Amino acid sequence: MKVLYFDCFSGISGDMTLGALLDLGVDEQSLRRELDKLKLDGYKLVIGKSIKNGITGMDVNVILTTHHHHSDHSHTHTHAHDHHARNLRDIELLIEESDLSLGVKNFGKKVFREIAAAEAKVHDKDIYEVHFHEVGAVDSIVDIVGTAICLDLLGVDRVYASKLYDGHGFIECQHGIIPVPVPAVMEMLSGSRIPLIQTDINTELITPTGMGIIKSLSLGFGTMPEMSVDRVGYGMGKRETGGFNALRVVIGTMDEAEKDTPNEIVLLETNIDDMSGEALGYTMEQLFENGALDVFYTPIFMKKNRPAVILTVIATIQNEEKLADMILRETTTLGIRRSRCQRYCMNREIVKASTEFGDVRVKVASRNGIVKYAPEYDDCRNMARKTGQTFIEVYNAVLRQVVEG
């Protein structure tokens, strides 16, 4: 399985991310060709190698060409009313209407929504009222969509990151002086359980774009998972930090669990007889969002013939404690039973099937010569809605494509 590890020892920004991924060996022409599908003009992408502290990395600059007299477009906002002040809807439309692949579009929209939600909270506005001037709309679009394209070209299965490092002090933005970590980054961190370490470097190391990207991408934040390292890339930062201002990204291979050894999981169970259906439904959502492998309810009768349910959660050993805390917090229960189980799993991967209706992701499970295919429900549903076909017609067309193709 292909894994990327983001080493954010000096924070993260959009251009550092793009630089590091290019340095890993993403083909520059392929990236430019895909970016052209956005039909976004008014910028020039300048990519070059640079050396810092004796280490070579990639330097990426998005230069605005429409207003070539700007030396620093992020602080000059004389043109707030022209095409630069884009809101989330404009950006979503731009991404939607392009010919980019579904995965790239979805990731781009996810990151922008994350950043817009944070800015909206900070400025007390609606998510669609926020203008992406602060992020220099064009830079952010190129950085975020560019990152999605690079990940696609690298064929990455999973992404992990280190703890995040930021500086302190204040920086100037177009609203005036603001504290570091900047408010939008702080907002994205809040409630996320992402570890932040504040260093004594007196400037911003994590930009809202960088934060939106890594929060939307990474499955976990900590030390590098066990993997064999294939290549390393450095994306250079623009700020003078007195240290080495760059982002290091490592691409490697992680062993999929040995074919026939059952892997260990944890079973958490508790009986509940005094909670409403809504509250139970909400608990299930929360558990899934926090990494539960499976969550289900089983109806039972308890003492005095009370209708009740058993809540069962299947979790990885890493997530056991977090999910147990969550069950205790979200439900009325006073205790949880736990047991360790072994399970046999088929090897799973996601492939894309191109049908006459469009691309759909398909889960492919295989083991000992047995293969099973399951088209991704969400993709089939969207396709059915868009084309007016029935869900079953779309589903079968995808299956045909995978089995024959």
Order of alpha helices (4+ residues) and beta strands (2+ residues): beta-alpha-alpha-beta-beta-alpha-alpha-alpha-beta-beta-beta-beta-alpha-beta-alpha-beta-beta-beta-alpha-beta-beta-alpha-beta-beta-beta-beta-alpha-alpha
